Amino acid sequence: MTTRIEIKTLVMLGCLALSLTACSKLGGGANRFEYGGVYFSGNAKAVKGDRASFVATAKPVSASLDGAIEAARYEGVKYCIKYLGTSNIAWQVGPDTPKEQLVVEKNGLTFRGTCVE
């Protein structure tokens, strides 16, 4: 009899998890950042072979360079907290890089950094 109760509990927990996942997708997604009323999409990924180092991207730069900079910074901080538990970042190319030195390709901005523990 306890097996039947355990199965019901697992099914209910599974349904709850699926419904929460659906809510986050409908709510705009986890990789959207709002700046000045404009939404920016972004992402951060590890550099191959080094989990502490990452590349963070954000777009559309054409909507606002400042907004894209903040969105890429946000993605980098989110990445470091998730994988290393810190928000400290040593930026190779980042929010403090002079705007005229930032590389914009295909309406996207790319930052490079390393999470510092």
Buried (B, 14 or more C-beta within 10 A) or exposed (E): EEEEEEEEEEEEEEEEEEEEEEEEEEEEEEBEBEBEEEBBBBBBEBEEEEEBBBBBBBBBBEBBEEBBBBBBBBBBBBBBEEBBEEEEBEBEBBBEBEEEEBEBEEEBBBBBBBBEE
